[in-house]
Amino acid sequence: MNEEIVLPRDEKMESLKNITMVVYALYAFSYFAGITAIIGIVLNYLKLEEVTGTWLESHFRWQIRTFWFGLLWAAVGIATLVLLVGFVILFVNCIWIIYRVIKGWLYFNDNKPMPL
């Protein structure tokens, strides 16, 4: 039987906050083990419906955009390595992702939604 356990609102929100924090950590650790970003994006999509309508939804959108745009620019950077401009694109992308993770983490730590 698939019975859904209904958590009290405070416990549910704490659980969602923990997931949001874990995703930021997974994105940060992706510089050492790239697979962690994939785990993070999967968590984002699995829990997106549950955070809809809360201040955490903006963090999930921020994280999802960080992943997809980071992946896009990484692909562009790799594709242009032959032209040497790819190294610059990859470096800027790396800094941009770090900025997004830090900014998101700071807003999250202050219990504030991300300005989208």
N, CA, C and O atoms as a GROMACS GRO file, in nm:
protein
  464
    1MET      N    1   0.084  -0.118   0.000
    1MET     CA    2   0.000   0.000   0.000
    1MET      C    3   0.088   0.124   0.000
    1MET      O    4   0.189   0.129   0.070
    2ASN      N    5   0.049   0.222  -0.078
    2ASN     CA    6   0.119   0.350  -0.084
    2ASN      C    7   0.041   0.456  -0.009
    2ASN      O    8  -0.031   0.535  -0.069
    3GLU      N    9   0.056   0.458   0.120
    3GLU     CA   10  -0.010   0.560   0.199
    3GLU      C   11   0.089   0.673   0.221
    3GLU      O   12   0.201   0.652   0.267
    4GLU      N   13   0.045   0.793   0.188
    4GLU     CA   14   0.130   0.910   0.204
    4GLU      C   15   0.123   0.956   0.349
    4GLU      O   16   0.014   0.972   0.405
    5ILE      N   17   0.238   0.978   0.407
    5ILE     CA   18   0.244   1.028   0.544
    5ILE      C   19   0.231   1.179   0.538
    5ILE      O   20   0.308   1.247   0.471
    6VAL      N   21   0.133   1.232   0.610
    6VAL     CA   22   0.111   1.376   0.612
    6VAL      C   23   0.182   1.433   0.733
    6VAL      O   24   0.150   1.402   0.848
    7LEU      N   25   0.281   1.517   0.704
    7LEU     CA   26   0.357   1.580   0.812
    7LEU      C   27   0.292   1.712   0.851
    7LEU      O   28   0.233   1.779   0.766
    8PRO      N   29   0.302   1.749   0.978
    8PRO     CA   30   0.256   1.883   1.016
    8PRO      C   31   0.330   1.987   0.934
    8PRO      O   32   0.444   1.964   0.893
    9ARG      N   33   0.268   2.101   0.910
    9ARG     CA   34   0.322   2.205   0.822
    9ARG      C   35   0.465   2.243   0.858
    9ARG      O   36   0.548   2.257   0.768
   10ASP      N   37   0.497   2.261   0.986
   10ASP     CA   38   0.632   2.300   1.027
   10ASP      C   39   0.734   2.192   0.992
   10ASP      O   40   0.843   2.223   0.944
   11GLU      N   41   0.699   2.067   1.014
   11GLU     CA   42   0.790   1.957   0.983
   11GLU      C   43   0.810   1.946   0.832
   11GLU      O   44   0.921   1.920   0.786
   12LYS      N   45   0.704   1.966   0.756
   12LYS     CA   46   0.712   1.959   0.611
   12LYS      C   47   0.804   2.070   0.559
   12LYS      O   48   0.887   2.046   0.472
   13MET      N   49   0.789   2.191   0.613
   13MET     CA   50   0.871   2.304   0.570
   13MET      C   51   1.017   2.280   0.607
   13MET      O   52   1.106   2.313   0.529
   14GLU      N   53   1.043   2.226   0.722
   14GLU     CA   54   1.181   2.195   0.763
   14GLU      C   55   1.243   2.091   0.670
   14GLU      O   56   1.360   2.101   0.634
   15SER      N   57   1.164   1.993   0.633
   15SER     CA   58   1.212   1.890   0.541
   15SER      C   59   1.247   1.952   0.405
   15SER      O   60   1.350   1.920   0.347
   16LEU      N   61   1.162   2.041   0.355
   16LEU     CA   62   1.188   2.107   0.228
   16LEU      C   63   1.308   2.201   0.237
   16LEU      O   64   1.384   2.214   0.141
   17LYS      N   65   1.324   2.266   0.350
   17LYS     CA   66   1.441   2.352   0.370
   17LYS      C   67   1.569   2.268   0.369
   17LYS      O   68   1.670   2.309   0.312
   18ASN      N   69   1.564   2.151   0.430
   18ASN     CA   70   1.680   2.062   0.430
   18ASN      C   71   1.716   2.018   0.288
   18ASN      O   72   1.833   2.012   0.253
   19ILE      N   73   1.616   1.988   0.208
   19ILE     CA   74   1.640   1.946   0.070
   19ILE      C   75   1.702   2.061  -0.008
   19ILE      O   76   1.795   2.040  -0.086
   20THR      N   77   1.652   2.182   0.013
   20THR     CA   78   1.707   2.299  -0.056
   20THR      C   79   1.854   2.318  -0.020
   20THR      O   80   1.936   2.346  -0.107
   21MET      N   81   1.886   2.304   0.108
   21MET     CA   82   2.024   2.317   0.154
   21MET      C   83   2.112   2.207   0.093
   21MET      O   84   2.225   2.233   0.053
   22VAL      N   85   2.060   2.086   0.088
   22VAL     CA   86   2.136   1.974   0.030
   22VAL      C   87   2.166   2.000  -0.117
   22VAL      O   88   2.276   1.970  -0.164
   23VAL      N   89   2.069   2.054  -0.191
   23VAL     CA   90   2.091   2.081  -0.333
   23VAL      C   91   2.201   2.186  -0.352
   23VAL      O   92   2.286   2.172  -0.439
   24TYR      N   93   2.199   2.291  -0.270
   24TYR     CA   94   2.308   2.389  -0.279
   24TYR      C   95   2.443   2.322  -0.252
   24TYR      O   96   2.541   2.349  -0.322
   25ALA      N   97   2.448   2.234  -0.153
   25ALA     CA   98   2.572   2.162  -0.123
   25ALA      C   99   2.613   2.071  -0.238
   25ALA      O  100   2.731   2.063  -0.273
   26LEU      N  101   2.517   2.002  -0.298
   26LEU     CA  102   2.547   1.914  -0.412
   26LEU      C  103   2.604   1.993  -0.529
   26LEU      O  104   2.696   1.948  -0.596
   27TYR      N  105   2.548   2.112  -0.554
   27TYR     CA  106   2.601   2.196  -0.661
   27TYR      C  107   2.742   2.242  -0.630
   27TYR      O  108   2.827   2.247  -0.718
   28ALA      N  109   2.766   2.276  -0.505
   28ALA     CA  110   2.901   2.320  -0.466
   28ALA      C  111   3.001   2.205  -0.480
   28ALA      O  112   3.112   2.225  -0.528
   29PHE      N  113   2.962   2.084  -0.439
   29PHE     CA  114   3.052   1.969  -0.447
   29PHE      C  115   3.071   1.920  -0.590
   29PHE      O  116   3.159   1.838  -0.616
   30SER      N  117   2.990   1.970  -0.682
   30SER     CA  118   3.002   1.923  -0.821
   30SER      C  119   3.136   1.962  -0.883
   30SER      O  120   3.174   1.907  -0.986
   31TYR      N  121   3.208   2.054  -0.822
   31TYR     CA  122   3.341   2.090  -0.872
   31TYR      C  123   3.442   1.978  -0.845
   31TYR      O  124   3.548   1.970  -0.908
   32PHE      N  125   3.409   1.893  -0.750
   32PHE     CA  126   3.497   1.781  -0.715
   32PHE      C  127   3.446   1.649  -0.772
   32PHE      O  128   3.525   1.561  -0.806
   33ALA      N  129   3.315   1.638  -0.782
   33ALA     CA  130   3.252   1.517  -0.837
   33ALA      C  131   3.127   1.561  -0.912
   33ALA      O  132   3.022   1.581  -0.851
   34GLY      N  133   3.139   1.578  -1.042
   34GLY     CA  134   3.031   1.634  -1.124
   34GLY      C  135   2.896   1.567  -1.112
   34GLY      O  136   2.794   1.630  -1.138
   35ILE      N  137   2.894   1.443  -1.072
   35ILE     CA  138   2.768   1.369  -1.061
   35ILE      C  139   2.676   1.430  -0.957
   35ILE      O  140   2.555   1.413  -0.964
   36THR      N  141   2.732   1.502  -0.860
   36THR     CA  142   2.648   1.559  -0.753
   36THR      C  143   2.552   1.664  -0.807
   36THR      O  144   2.442   1.679  -0.754
   37ALA      N  145   2.590   1.737  -0.912
   37ALA     CA  146   2.498   1.835  -0.971
   37ALA      C  147   2.379   1.765  -1.035
   37ALA      O  148   2.267   1.816  -1.031
   38ILE      N  149   2.402   1.649  -1.093
   38ILE     CA  150   2.292   1.573  -1.153
   38ILE      C  151   2.197   1.524  -1.044
   38ILE      O  152   2.075   1.528  -1.062
   39ILE      N  153   2.251   1.480  -0.934
   39ILE     CA  154   2.166   1.440  -0.820
   39ILE      C  155   2.085   1.561  -0.772
   39ILE      O  156   1.967   1.548  -0.740
   40GLY      N  157   2.149   1.677  -0.768
   40GLY     CA  158   2.082   1.799  -0.724
   40GLY      C  159   1.966   1.837  -0.814
   40GLY      O  160   1.858   1.871  -0.765
   41ILE      N  161   1.986   1.832  -0.945
   41ILE     CA  162   1.879   1.871  -1.038
   41ILE      C  163   1.764   1.771  -1.032
   41ILE      O  164   1.648   1.810  -1.046
   42VAL      N  165   1.795   1.644  -1.012
   42VAL     CA  166   1.689   1.544  -0.998
   42VAL      C  167   1.606   1.574  -0.873
   42VAL      O  168   1.483   1.569  -0.877
   43LEU      N  169   1.672   1.606  -0.762
   43LEU     CA  170   1.600   1.644  -0.640
   43LEU      C  171   1.513   1.766  -0.663
   43LEU      O  172   1.399   1.772  -0.617
   44ASN      N  173   1.568   1.866  -0.734
   44ASN     CA  174   1.490   1.986  -0.765
   44ASN      C  175   1.359   1.950  -0.834
   44ASN      O  176   1.252   1.998  -0.795
   45TYR      N  177   1.367   1.869  -0.936
   45TYR     CA  178   1.247   1.835  -1.012
   45TYR      C  179   1.152   1.744  -0.934
   45TYR      O  180   1.031   1.755  -0.947
   46LEU      N  181   1.208   1.654  -0.853
   46LEU     CA  182   1.122   1.565  -0.774
   46LEU      C  183   1.042   1.640  -0.668
   46LEU      O  184   0.929   1.603  -0.637
   47LYS      N  185   1.101   1.745  -0.612
   47LYS     CA  186   1.037   1.817  -0.501
   47LYS      C  187   0.977   1.952  -0.541
   47LYS      O  188   0.921   2.021  -0.456
   48LEU      N  189   0.987   1.988  -0.668
   48LEU     CA  190   0.940   2.118  -0.714
   48LEU      C  191   0.792   2.142  -0.682
   48LEU      O  192   0.754   2.250  -0.638
   49GLU      N  193   0.710   2.042  -0.705
   49GLU     CA  194   0.567   2.056  -0.678
   49GLU      C  195   0.540   2.085  -0.530
   49GLU      O  196   0.448   2.160  -0.497
   50GLU      N  197   0.619   2.025  -0.443
   50GLU     CA  198   0.597   2.042  -0.299
   50GLU      C  199   0.634   2.181  -0.250
   50GLU      O  200   0.577   2.228  -0.152
   51VAL      N  201   0.727   2.248  -0.317
   51VAL     CA  202   0.766   2.382  -0.273
   51VAL      C  203   0.687   2.492  -0.343
   51VAL      O  204   0.700   2.609  -0.309
   52THR      N  205   0.604   2.455  -0.440
   52THR     CA  206   0.526   2.554  -0.512
   52THR      C  207   0.439   2.633  -0.415
   52THR      O  208   0.367   2.577  -0.333
   53GLY      N  209   0.448   2.765  -0.427
   53GLY     CA  210   0.371   2.853  -0.340
   53GLY      C  211   0.442   2.894  -0.212
   53GLY      O  212   0.389   2.972  -0.134
   54THR      N  213   0.562   2.841  -0.191
   54THR     CA  214   0.641   2.880  -0.073
   54THR      C  215   0.759   2.965  -0.118
   54THR      O  216   0.787   2.976  -0.237
   55TRP      N  217   0.827   3.024  -0.023
   55TRP     CA  218   0.945   3.104  -0.056
   55TRP      C  219   1.058   3.017  -0.108
   55TRP      O  220   1.151   3.068  -0.172
   56LEU      N  221   1.052   2.888  -0.082
   56LEU     CA  222   1.155   2.797  -0.131
   56LEU      C  223   1.143   2.772  -0.282
   56LEU      O  224   1.240   2.729  -0.345
   57GLU      N  225   1.026   2.798  -0.339
   57GLU     CA  226   1.009   2.779  -0.482
   57GLU      C  227   1.109   2.865  -0.560
   57GLU      O  228   1.163   2.822  -0.662
   58SER      N  229   1.132   2.987  -0.513
   58SER     CA  230   1.227   3.074  -0.583
   58SER      C  231   1.369   3.017  -0.578
   58SER      O  232   1.446   3.034  -0.673
   59HIS      N  233   1.403   2.949  -0.470
   59HIS     CA  234   1.535   2.885  -0.461
   59HIS      C  235   1.545   2.768  -0.558
   59HIS      O  236   1.648   2.747  -0.621
   60PHE      N  237   1.438   2.692  -0.567
   60PHE     CA  238   1.439   2.579  -0.661
   60PHE      C  239   1.452   2.630  -0.804
   60PHE      O  240   1.528   2.572  -0.882
   61ARG      N  241   1.381   2.736  -0.839
   61ARG     CA  242   1.393   2.794  -0.974
   61ARG      C  243   1.535   2.843  -0.997
   61ARG      O  244   1.592   2.824  -1.105
   62TRP      N  245   1.593   2.907  -0.896
   62TRP     CA  246   1.731   2.958  -0.903
   62TRP      C  247   1.828   2.843  -0.927
   62TRP      O  248   1.916   2.852  -1.012
   63GLN      N  249   1.810   2.734  -0.852
   63GLN     CA  250   1.897   2.618  -0.865
   63GLN      C  251   1.882   2.552  -1.002
   63GLN      O  252   1.980   2.513  -1.065
   64ILE      N  253   1.759   2.540  -1.048
   64ILE     CA  254   1.734   2.478  -1.178
   64ILE      C  255   1.797   2.561  -1.289
   64ILE      O  256   1.860   2.506  -1.380
   65ARG      N  257   1.780   2.692  -1.283
   65ARG     CA  258   1.841   2.779  -1.385
   65ARG      C  259   1.993   2.773  -1.379
   65ARG      O  260   2.060   2.774  -1.482
   66THR      N  261   2.046   2.768  -1.257
   66THR     CA  262   2.191   2.758  -1.243
   66THR      C  263   2.242   2.632  -1.312
   66THR      O  264   2.341   2.637  -1.385
   67PHE      N  265   2.176   2.520  -1.291
   67PHE     CA  266   2.218   2.394  -1.352
   67PHE      C  267   2.214   2.402  -1.504
   67PHE      O  268   2.313   2.375  -1.571
   68TRP      N  269   2.097   2.440  -1.559
   68TRP     CA  270   2.080   2.434  -1.704
   68TRP      C  271   2.164   2.537  -1.778
   68TRP      O  272   2.223   2.506  -1.882
   69PHE      N  273   2.171   2.660  -1.726
   69PHE     CA  274   2.255   2.760  -1.792
   69PHE      C  275   2.404   2.726  -1.775
   69PHE      O  276   2.484   2.750  -1.865
   70GLY      N  277   2.439   2.672  -1.660
   70GLY     CA  278   2.578   2.628  -1.639
   70GLY      C  279   2.615   2.518  -1.736
   70GLY      O  280   2.726   2.517  -1.791
   71LEU      N  281   2.524   2.424  -1.756
   71LEU     CA  282   2.548   2.315  -1.851
   71LEU      C  283   2.558   2.368  -1.994
   71LEU      O  284   2.644   2.325  -2.072
   72LEU      N  285   2.470   2.461  -2.029
   72LEU     CA  286   2.473   2.520  -2.162
   72LEU      C  287   2.607   2.588  -2.189
   72LEU      O  288   2.669   2.564  -2.293
   73TRP      N  289   2.652   2.672  -2.096
   73TRP     CA  290   2.778   2.745  -2.116
   73TRP      C  291   2.898   2.652  -2.110
   73TRP      O  292   3.000   2.678  -2.174
   74ALA      N  293   2.888   2.544  -2.034
   74ALA     CA  294   2.996   2.445  -2.033
   74ALA      C  295   3.006   2.379  -2.170
   74ALA      O  296   3.116   2.356  -2.220
   75ALA      N  297   2.891   2.348  -2.232
   75ALA     CA  298   2.891   2.288  -2.365
   75ALA      C  299   2.948   2.385  -2.468
   75ALA      O  300   3.025   2.346  -2.556
   76VAL      N  301   2.908   2.512  -2.457
   76VAL     CA  302   2.962   2.613  -2.550
   76VAL      C  303   3.112   2.627  -2.530
   76VAL      O  304   3.188   2.636  -2.627
   77GLY      N  305   3.155   2.629  -2.405
   77GLY     CA  306   3.298   2.640  -2.375
   77GLY      C  307   3.378   2.523  -2.430
   77GLY      O  308   3.484   2.541  -2.488
   78ILE      N  309   3.325   2.403  -2.411
   78ILE     CA  310   3.395   2.284  -2.462
   78ILE      C  311   3.398   2.286  -2.615
   78ILE      O  312   3.499   2.250  -2.676
   79ALA      N  313   3.286   2.327  -2.676
   79ALA     CA  314   3.280   2.330  -2.822
   79ALA      C  315   3.374   2.433  -2.882
   79ALA      O  316   3.415   2.420  -2.998
   80THR      N  317   3.410   2.535  -2.807
   80THR     CA  318   3.496   2.641  -2.859
   80THR      C  319   3.639   2.635  -2.804
   80THR      O  320   3.716   2.730  -2.818
   81LEU      N  321   3.674   2.524  -2.742
   81LEU     CA  322   3.811   2.510  -2.690
   81LEU      C  323   3.914   2.521  -2.802
   81LEU      O  324   4.023   2.574  -2.781
   82VAL      N  325   3.880   2.471  -2.918
   82VAL     CA  326   3.972   2.475  -3.032
   82VAL      C  327   4.005   2.620  -3.068
   82VAL      O  328   4.116   2.649  -3.112
   83LEU      N  329   3.909   2.709  -3.048
   83LEU     CA  330   3.930   2.850  -3.080
   83LEU      C  331   3.996   2.927  -2.964
   83LEU      O  332   4.019   3.047  -2.974
   84LEU      N  333   4.025   2.857  -2.857
   84LEU     CA  334   4.085   2.911  -2.735
   84LEU      C  335   3.992   3.000  -2.654
   84LEU      O  336   4.017   3.022  -2.535
   85VAL      N  337   3.886   3.050  -2.714
   85VAL     CA  338   3.789   3.129  -2.639
   85VAL      C  339   3.714   3.040  -2.540
   85VAL      O  340   3.658   3.089  -2.441
   86GLY      N  341   3.713   2.911  -2.566
   86GLY     CA  342   3.646   2.816  -2.479
   86GLY      C  343   3.700   2.817  -2.337
   86GLY      O  344   3.626   2.798  -2.241
   87PHE      N  345   3.830   2.839  -2.324
   87PHE     CA  346   3.890   2.846  -2.190
   87PHE      C  347   3.832   2.962  -2.110
   87PHE      O  348   3.804   2.950  -1.991
   88VAL      N  349   3.814   3.075  -2.176
   88VAL     CA  350   3.756   3.192  -2.111
   88VAL      C  351   3.610   3.165  -2.074
   88VAL      O  352   3.567   3.199  -1.964
   89ILE      N  353   3.536   3.106  -2.166
   89ILE     CA  354   3.395   3.074  -2.139
   89ILE      C  355   3.383   2.979  -2.022
   89ILE      O  356   3.298   2.998  -1.934
   90LEU      N  357   3.466   2.876  -2.018
   90LEU     CA  358   3.461   2.779  -1.908
   90LEU      C  359   3.499   2.843  -1.776
   90LEU      O  360   3.439   2.813  -1.673
   91PHE      N  361   3.598   2.932  -1.777
   91PHE     CA  362   3.640   3.000  -1.655
   91PHE      C  363   3.528   3.092  -1.604
   91PHE      O  364   3.496   3.090  -1.485
   92VAL      N  365   3.470   3.171  -1.692
   92VAL     CA  366   3.362   3.261  -1.653
   92VAL      C  367   3.242   3.182  -1.604
   92VAL      O  368   3.177   3.220  -1.506
   93ASN      N  369   3.210   3.072  -1.669
   93ASN     CA  370   3.100   2.986  -1.627
   93ASN      C  371   3.125   2.931  -1.487
   93ASN      O  372   3.034   2.928  -1.404
   94CYS      N  373   3.246   2.890  -1.461
   94CYS     CA  374   3.283   2.839  -1.329
   94CYS      C  375   3.260   2.946  -1.221
   94CYS      O  376   3.201   2.918  -1.116
   95ILE      N  377   3.306   3.066  -1.247
   95ILE     CA  378   3.288   3.176  -1.152
   95ILE      C  379   3.140   3.209  -1.135
   95ILE      O  380   3.094   3.234  -1.024
   96TRP      N  381   3.065   3.208  -1.244
   96TRP     CA  382   2.922   3.238  -1.240
   96TRP      C  383   2.846   3.136  -1.154
   96TRP      O  384   2.759   3.174  -1.076
   97ILE      N  385   2.879   3.009  -1.170
   97ILE     CA  386   2.812   2.906  -1.090
   97ILE      C  387   2.846   2.922  -0.943
   97ILE      O  388   2.758   2.911  -0.857
   98ILE      N  389   2.972   2.949  -0.912
   98ILE     CA  390   3.011   2.972  -0.772
   98ILE      C  391   2.933   3.089  -0.715
   98ILE      O  392   2.883   3.082  -0.603
   99TYR      N  393   2.924   3.198  -0.792
   99TYR     CA  394   2.848   3.316  -0.750
   99TYR      C  395   2.703   3.279  -0.721
   99TYR      O  396   2.648   3.319  -0.618
  100ARG      N  397   2.640   3.202  -0.811
  100ARG     CA  398   2.499   3.166  -0.793
  100ARG      C  399   2.478   3.077  -0.671
  100ARG      O  400   2.380   3.094  -0.599
  101VAL      N  401   2.569   2.984  -0.647
  101VAL     CA  402   2.557   2.898  -0.530
  101VAL      C  403   2.573   2.981  -0.402
  101VAL      O  404   2.495   2.964  -0.308
  102ILE      N  405   2.671   3.068  -0.398
  102ILE     CA  406   2.694   3.150  -0.279
  102ILE      C  407   2.577   3.245  -0.255
  102ILE      O  408   2.527   3.256  -0.143
  103LYS      N  409   2.534   3.315  -0.360
  103LYS     CA  410   2.422   3.409  -0.344
  103LYS      C  411   2.297   3.335  -0.298
  103LYS      O  412   2.228   3.382  -0.207
  104GLY      N  413   2.267   3.221  -0.361
  104GLY     CA  414   2.151   3.143  -0.321
  104GLY      C  415   2.160   3.098  -0.177
  104GLY      O  416   2.063   3.106  -0.102
  105TRP      N  417   2.277   3.050  -0.139
  105TRP     CA  418   2.298   3.003  -0.002
  105TRP      C  419   2.277   3.116   0.099
  105TRP      O  420   2.215   3.096   0.203
  106LEU      N  421   2.328   3.235   0.067
  106LEU     CA  422   2.313   3.350   0.158
  106LEU      C  423   2.167   3.389   0.175
  106LEU      O  424   2.121   3.414   0.286
  107TYR      N  425   2.094   3.396   0.065
  107TYR     CA  426   1.951   3.426   0.074
  107TYR      C  427   1.878   3.317   0.151
  107TYR      O  428   1.792   3.345   0.234
  108PHE      N  429   1.911   3.193   0.123
  108PHE     CA  430   1.848   3.080   0.192
  108PHE      C  431   1.876   3.087   0.341
  108PHE      O  432   1.786   3.068   0.423
  109ASN      N  433   2.001   3.115   0.376
  109ASN     CA  434   2.040   3.124   0.517
  109ASN      C  435   1.963   3.233   0.591
  109ASN      O  436   1.940   3.222   0.711
  110ASP      N  437   1.925   3.339   0.519
  110ASP     CA  438   1.848   3.448   0.578
  110ASP      C  439   1.696   3.425   0.566
  110ASP      O  440   1.616   3.513   0.597
  111ASN      N  441   1.657   3.306   0.519
  111ASN     CA  442   1.516   3.272   0.499
  111ASN      C  443   1.445   3.370   0.406
  111ASN      O  444   1.329   3.406   0.429
  112LYS      N  445   1.515   3.412   0.302
  112LYS     CA  446   1.459   3.506   0.205
  112LYS      C  447   1.445   3.437   0.070
  112LYS      O  448   1.528   3.355   0.033
  113PRO      N  449   1.339   3.471  -0.003
  113PRO     CA  450   1.327   3.416  -0.139
  113PRO      C  451   1.430   3.480  -0.231
  113PRO      O  452   1.479   3.590  -0.206
  114MET      N  453   1.462   3.411  -0.338
  114MET     CA  454   1.554   3.464  -0.438
  114MET      C  455   1.480   3.564  -0.524
  114MET      O  456   1.367   3.539  -0.566
  115PRO      N  457   1.544   3.679  -0.551
  115PRO     CA  458   1.482   3.772  -0.646
  115PRO      C  459   1.497   3.717  -0.787
  115PRO      O  460   1.608   3.706  -0.838
  116LEU      N  461   1.389   3.685  -0.849
  116LEU     CA  462   1.394   3.628  -0.984
  116LEU      C  463   1.359   3.734  -1.078
  116LEU      O  464   1.356   3.711  -1.199
   0.00000   0.00000   0.00000
